[in-house]
Amino acid sequence: MSKAGKATFDVIRRLALALPGVEEGLSYGTPALKVKGKLFVRLRDDLDAVVVKMPFARRDELLAADPETYFLTDHYVPYEWILVRLAAVRTEALPELLQTAYATAAADKGKR
């Protein structure tokens, strides 16, 4: 799979901070990005992955299309989140992923 560059949390941070109202913070002690105080992406160093807010239908599409890049642990199955392997994700896929995560979190009326 070709990459336009290595996907790192720094690349993700730079792309996400270009979106309106995004703030950096921490979630479970790891770097995180929030909109309106709501988490939409966070680093999972232990898995070399990021956790990204994702509607169930889109999550299912991503999991089916590219299981080497997108995955779940049992913990995330009942929630609108997906794990993204940094070593596998195409950097050109990041803007769309982040836009979807951002819009999903911004529209979420639930807990922060």
C-alpha positions as CSV (number, residue, x, y, z in Angstrom):
1,M,0.0,0.0,0.0
2,S,1.5,3.3,-1.0
3,K,1.9,6.1,1.5
4,A,2.4,9.8,0.9
5,G,4.5,9.9,4.1
6,K,4.6,8.1,7.5
7,A,1.4,8.5,9.5
8,T,2.3,9.8,13.0
9,F,0.3,11.4,15.7
10,D,2.1,14.6,14.9
11,V,0.8,14.5,11.3
12,I,-2.7,13.8,12.6
13,R,-2.4,16.6,15.2
14,R,-1.4,19.1,12.4
15,L,-4.3,18.1,10.2
16,A,-6.8,18.1,13.0
17,L,-5.7,21.5,14.4
18,A,-6.6,23.0,11.0
19,L,-10.2,22.2,11.7
20,P,-12.3,24.9,13.5
21,G,-12.3,24.8,17.3
22,V,-10.0,21.8,17.8
23,E,-8.2,21.7,21.0
24,E,-5.4,19.5,22.2
25,G,-5.7,17.6,25.5
26,L,-5.3,14.3,27.2
27,S,-7.4,11.2,27.3
28,Y,-6.4,8.3,29.6
29,G,-3.0,10.1,29.8
30,T,-2.4,10.1,26.1
31,P,-2.4,12.9,23.5
32,A,-5.9,13.6,22.3
33,L,-7.8,16.1,20.1
34,K,-11.3,17.4,21.0
35,V,-14.0,19.6,19.5
36,K,-16.5,21.4,21.7
37,G,-14.8,19.5,24.6
38,K,-15.6,16.2,22.9
39,L,-13.0,13.7,22.1
40,F,-12.6,12.7,18.4
41,V,-9.1,11.2,18.2
42,R,-6.5,9.9,20.7
43,L,-3.3,8.1,20.6
44,R,-3.0,4.5,21.7
45,D,0.8,4.1,22.0
46,D,0.4,0.5,23.3
47,L,-1.2,-0.5,20.0
48,D,0.7,1.9,17.6
49,A,-2.7,3.2,16.7
50,V,-5.1,6.0,17.1
51,V,-8.7,5.7,18.3
52,V,-11.0,7.7,16.0
53,K,-14.7,8.6,16.5
54,M,-16.6,6.9,13.7
55,P,-20.3,6.2,13.0
56,F,-21.1,2.5,13.0
57,A,-22.0,2.3,9.3
58,R,-18.8,4.0,8.2
59,R,-16.8,1.9,10.8
60,D,-18.2,-1.3,9.3
61,E,-17.3,-0.2,5.8
62,L,-13.7,0.6,6.8
63,L,-13.3,-2.7,8.7
64,A,-14.5,-4.7,5.7
65,A,-12.5,-2.8,3.2
66,D,-9.1,-2.8,5.0
67,P,-8.8,-5.0,8.1
68,E,-5.0,-4.5,8.0
69,T,-5.4,-0.8,8.8
70,Y,-8.7,-0.6,10.7
71,F,-9.5,-2.8,13.6
72,L,-11.4,-3.1,17.0
73,T,-10.7,-4.5,20.4
74,D,-13.5,-6.0,22.3
75,H,-13.8,-2.8,24.4
76,Y,-14.7,-0.6,21.3
77,V,-17.3,-3.0,19.7
78,P,-20.4,-1.3,21.3
79,Y,-19.1,2.3,20.7
80,E,-18.7,4.5,17.7
81,W,-14.9,4.3,17.6
82,I,-12.4,2.6,15.4
83,L,-8.7,1.9,15.8
84,V,-6.4,2.9,13.0
85,R,-2.9,1.3,12.7
86,L,-0.4,4.2,12.2
87,A,2.0,1.9,10.3
88,A,-0.6,0.9,7.8
89,V,-2.9,3.9,7.2
90,R,-2.4,5.8,4.0
91,T,-1.7,9.4,4.9
92,E,-4.0,10.5,2.1
93,A,-6.8,8.8,4.0
94,L,-6.3,10.9,7.1
95,P,-8.1,14.1,6.1
96,E,-11.3,12.3,5.4
97,L,-11.0,10.1,8.6
98,L,-10.4,13.2,10.7
99,Q,-13.3,15.2,9.0
100,T,-15.7,12.3,9.7
101,A,-14.5,11.9,13.3
102,Y,-14.7,15.7,13.9
103,A,-18.2,16.0,12.5
104,T,-19.4,13.0,14.5
105,A,-18.0,14.3,17.8
106,A,-19.2,17.8,17.1
107,A,-22.8,16.6,16.5
108,D,-22.7,14.2,19.5
109,K,-25.1,15.4,22.2
110,G,-23.9,12.7,24.7
111,K,-21.3,12.9,27.3
112,R,-18.0,14.7,26.7
